[in-house]
Amino acid sequence: MRQASDQDDVKTTASAIIAEIQALPVRRTANRRAVRRKHSQRLRQATPEFVLDVARELFRNYGQRGLACELIANHKAAFERIGEAELEEFGQGINSWGSVDTFARILAGPAWLNGQVSDEVIHRWARSEDRWWRRAALVSTVALNIRSQGGYGDVPRTLKVCRLLVDDADDMVVKAMSWALRVLVVHDPDAVRGFLSEYDDVLAALVKREVRNKLTTGLKNPRLRKN
């Protein structure tokens, strides 16, 4: 059990981060992230438990899910403590495009990539009655395939999640399906073509259009490309 003084330090740290963000003359993402980076540097030697508790304080008491996820993701030891329980804790209440993608891209996907949660966890999300958890399952596959973030191209695991949601007509899920498949194109275009062919009769038209554009032109919407 945490000592009262430790909890006071957690609250003080979280409130200091929030106060600094609120004092920004312009609260753009880049400015907010600069504040987070400064505090990540200050917390570099902190224990993982302390960093996780600060993240919890930011999320629970200030509603700062993205800030909490970034703080964890940028503290190696804290990130390595993330498992199923922690993911579902920080994913609690996801209810929008932005909240899902922040959670899945910064925390859930990388934790899955790192072997900290099983495939079964992601598959359970894909079977959820909640559209946002289903989207989270698909967006989590992106981490498996983004080279700049350590993704190596995991065709079987990506396509397994896609198959679980292949006939889901929810707009937020459809758009996430397109994203998951387009990211996979870089690693195995033939596997993606095969998937499109296999499920041509059930995949949403948007998915087929955007993914085929990516396969043939390298762009999701080539007509929008600037001259």
Protein Blocks (a to p, Z undefined) as FASTA:
>chain_A
ZZfklmmmmmmmmmmmmmmmmmpmblcfklmmmmmmmmmmmmmmpcfklmmmmmmmmmmm
nopmklmmmmmmmmmklmmmpcfklmmmmmgoiabfklmmmmmmmmmmmmmmnopacfkl
mmmmmmpmblklmmmmmmmmmmmmmmknopaoiaklmmmmmmmmmmpcbfklmmmmmmmm
mmmmmmmmmlmmmmmmmmmmmgcfklmmmmmmmmmnopablmlpcZZ
